[in-house]
Amino acid sequence: MAGGRAAGTVSGVRARLAALKQRRPSVRHVVEAWGLLQRNNGNLYAGAITFFSFLALFPLLLLAVSVTGFVLHSHPALQQSLFAHVTDQLPGQLGRTVKSSLDAAIRSRAGLGVAGLVGVLLTGLGWIGNLRAAIDVVWGRTPPQQNFLKAKVSNLLVLAGLGVGVLISIGLTVVGTSLTDQILRATGLDNLPGAVVLLKIIG
């Protein structure tokens, strides 16, 4: 009896889902897209893309440390201010350890930068390659036949384009938010209530 009730419940759910798909094309589209993703092992490709995205965090951190090291090295006053702040906030052995670690990172900024760039390049190419493969498989496309070098160059161009796009986006956002008052005064909207908040949201 319990098995019959369970089967009836499943049949009822399927019938209601079928009726909902008939009434709502958007629901039918989502269900069919999910089914296509499952049939083509899209979750496995999503896992591969996530894996390379996670790996890219470590070389990105190295690259960020390298850039910070170059900035601090070119501004000795800022570097000394940072060391003094670390000593004030972290007294004792912990503060000395953090200070020595920062000093070592600044001295090794070039090596860290090279390692970060190489790491980002390798993980980025793997990420782009898996993304291309996932798109081809999920949409049922036949992957183009390319030799190894040509495929890597193509992936590198895509990766470089994404990097440039991210830098432009960040730059525009920084400029837009830092020049909010000047932009509002130039457009005559500085007295409009909520204009500052709206401009920052748009940025």
Salt bridges, closest charged atoms under 4 A:
ASP103 OD2 - ARG107 NH1 2.30
ASP136 OD1 - ARG141 NH1 3.54
